[in-house]
């Protein structure tokens, strides 16, 4: 029997699955486990099931000890994990791709609709108790039909967002490290372009690339200036892909029309200027937040752990 440490609250079904075969030490939450407590608990663990709020770095791997075999992140993004440090110690790192694709694309598209149709503004207006009435020019937004969606990072979530956009009558361009499956490109009518072209032709830019040194502030002052003044930016990937101060300036000065953000540069803090602006929709990292999706993510993380502890290849290794 191996010892598995779960660093935060996850759906019970996943903990039970692990517990059927191993000794499980699961942090009960609801507050995040503190760093000190985390370092103390991982000592002697054979497996760590981590949430994206916990940093899995050399210090933690050393605190765990040489018997550690697997770190299973309950997220598709793994910027919280020092993967080379894991690999260097023979620790397998895993994530949860696939199971959150639709949930995240739904939130991306929800933000696109909220931003372009000014739903947040309308909701705030009614709740404020201010008088309002229907008017020909009242809270006019922008239509999506016939407009262009630019997808930055055309993996599963980018493709699922593009599929939704296509159903709304949008044209698709994308920027990605590699060409996507030609069948999918044809189905979506999607054209691969470079980032400069994508920014200049898109009416909505939606970010779906992984975060790392290569994508830090991928969208900064220059890129925001390259966008149309009528365009919208949506980020459901990771906050630091966008230079939040530059975005706040672009929104305030009307250099782009609006934005929808599910993730933040210094999460959970939000740039104070964004809070003052009406043309940005702000939601608290809800991309995968459905009961079904979070359960599937936790079950996949449990399967990753069980496979590695049985000497098998896990279903979702990173890299
Ligand atoms: C992920 O899996 O990376 C998401 O951000 C979690 O919601």
Boltz pocket constraint, residues with backbone or C-beta under 6 A from the ligand:
constraints:
  - pocket:
      binder: B
      contacts: [[A, 52], [A, 74], [A, 75], [A, 76], [A, 77], [A, 78], [A, 96], [A, 100], [A, 236], [A, 237], [A, 285], [A, 286], [A, 287], [A, 288], [A, 289]]
      max_distance: 6.0
